[in-house]
Amino acid sequence: MIGDRIANIIVLLPIFIVGVIYLILVRQTNINLISGILFIISLTFTAVLWFLFSFIIGCLAFWFENLFFVLLVKDVLISLLAGYYFPLSILPDFWKKVVNLLPFKYFGNYPVNIILGNQPINNWIENTIIELGWMFVLYIVLLVVIKKGLKRYADIMG
């Protein structure tokens, strides 16, 4: 995962830099040192959340022979609930509440709002605490899934 992320960063960093410069020039965002630091912290936590969630899904291989469909559903679900396809702010109030209870907004929508300056510092602190809570929950789930999966796993040499 780390190698994949580093490759993505190398490819996407020039595009990101051009995009940030454009946003600054057209005065769409006030990027400063503090928002940059908050964004980097958020991206780091996002990477941890993504890793934990993906690891849990990957551990389903203990129960399934083929994970293609599971991984496809995971990608579509995350893309929808993280705000990759459309901004989460356009959802009806009920669905906004549902999405806010889940960790997926921290995969995309939340870091973007930080860099665009749409996240006041008190909301950032609150959301970061929630994000840390999700990391703890996913870590506990991961431990349980690995423990149950390893009990199911049988190594047959042949």
C-alpha positions in Angstrom: 0.0 0.0 0.0 2.8 2.4 0.9 4.5 1.7 -2.4 1.2 2.3 -4.3 0.6 5.6 -2.4 4.2 6.8 -3.1 3.8 6.0 -6.8 0.4 7.9 -6.8 2.0 10.9 -5.1 4.8 11.0 -7.6 2.4 11.0 -10.5 -0.2 13.3 -9.0 2.0 15.8 -7.1 2.6 18.0 -10.2 -1.1 18.1 -10.9 -1.9 18.8 -7.2 0.7 21.7 -7.1 -0.7 23.2 -10.3 -4.3 22.9 -8.9 -3.3 24.6 -5.6 -1.5 27.4 -7.4 -4.6 27.9 -9.6 -6.8 28.0 -6.5 -4.6 30.6 -4.9 -4.4 32.7 -8.0 -8.2 32.8 -8.5 -8.6 33.3 -4.8 -10.8 30.3 -4.3 -8.9 29.2 -1.2 -6.7 30.7 1.5 -4.0 28.1 1.9 -1.6 29.0 4.7 0.9 27.1 6.8 -1.7 26.0 9.4 -4.2 24.7 6.8 -1.3 22.9 5.0 -0.2 21.2 8.3 -3.8 20.2 9.1 -4.2 18.9 5.6 -1.0 16.8 5.8 -2.1 15.4 9.2 -5.5 14.6 7.8 -3.9 12.8 4.7 -1.7 10.8 7.1 -4.8 9.7 9.1 -6.7 9.0 5.8 -3.9 6.7 4.7 -4.1 4.8 8.0 -7.9 4.5 7.8 -7.6 3.4 4.1 -5.0 0.8 5.0 -7.0 -0.6 8.0 -10.3 -0.8 6.0 -8.5 -2.4 2.9 -6.7 -4.9 5.2 -10.0 -5.9 6.7 -11.6 -6.4 3.3 -8.5 -8.3 2.1 -8.8 -10.6 5.1 -12.1 -11.8 3.6 -9.9 -14.0 1.5 -10.0 -16.4 4.5 -13.7 -17.0 3.7 -13.9 -16.4 -0.1 -12.0 -17.9 -2.9 -12.4 -14.9 -5.2 -12.4 -11.4 -3.9 -12.9 -9.6 -7.2 -16.6 -8.8 -6.6 -15.9 -7.9 -3.0 -13.1 -5.5 -4.0 -15.3 -4.0 -6.7 -18.1 -3.3 -4.3 -15.6 -1.9 -1.8 -14.3 0.5 -4.4 -17.7 1.7 -5.5 -19.0 2.0 -2.0 -16.0 4.1 -0.9 -16.1 6.2 -4.1 -19.8 7.0 -3.4 -19.5 7.6 0.3 -16.2 9.5 0.3 -17.4 12.1 -2.2 -15.3 11.1 -5.2 -18.2 11.1 -7.6 -20.1 14.1 -6.2 -19.7 16.5 -3.2 -21.3 15.0 -0.1 -22.8 18.4 0.6 -25.5 17.9 -2.1 -26.9 14.9 -0.3 -30.3 15.2 1.5 -30.0 15.8 5.3 -30.9 12.2 6.2 -28.1 10.8 4.0 -25.6 13.4 5.2 -26.2 12.2 8.8 -25.7 8.6 7.7 -22.5 9.4 5.8 -21.2 11.5 8.8 -21.5 8.4 11.0 -19.3 6.3 8.7 -15.5 6.7 8.2 -15.7 7.1 4.4 -15.9 10.9 4.3 -12.4 10.9 5.8 -11.1 9.1 2.6 -11.8 12.1 0.3 -14.3 14.8 1.2 -12.9 15.7 4.5 -9.2 16.3 3.4 -10.5 18.3 0.4 -12.6 20.6 2.7 -9.5 21.2 4.8 -7.3 22.3 1.9 -10.2 24.5 0.5 -10.5 26.2 3.9 -14.1 24.9 4.5 -13.1 23.3 7.8 -12.9 25.6 10.9 -10.2 24.6 13.4 -12.8 23.5 16.1 -14.5 21.3 13.5 -11.1 19.9 12.5 -10.3 19.0 16.1 -13.7 17.3 16.5 -13.4 15.4 13.2 -9.8 14.4 13.9 -10.9 12.9 17.2 -13.7 11.0 15.4 -11.2 9.9 12.7 -8.8 8.6 15.5 -11.8 6.8 17.0 -12.5 5.1 13.6 -8.9 4.1 13.4 -9.2 2.4 16.8 -12.4 0.7 15.9 -11.1 -0.6 12.6 -7.9 -1.8 14.3 -10.0 -3.8 16.8 -12.1 -5.2 14.0 -8.9 -6.1 12.1 -7.6 -8.0 15.1 -10.8 -10.0 15.4 -11.0 -10.7 11.7 -7.4 -11.9 11.6 -7.9 -14.1 14.6 -11.0 -15.7 13.3 -9.6 -16.0 9.8 -6.4 -17.7 10.9 -8.5 -20.2 12.8 -10.3 -21.0 9.6 -7.2 -21.1 7.5 -5.7 -24.5 6.7 -2.2 -24.7 5.2 -2.1 -27.8 3.0 1.3 -28.6 1.5 1.4 -30.5 -1.7 
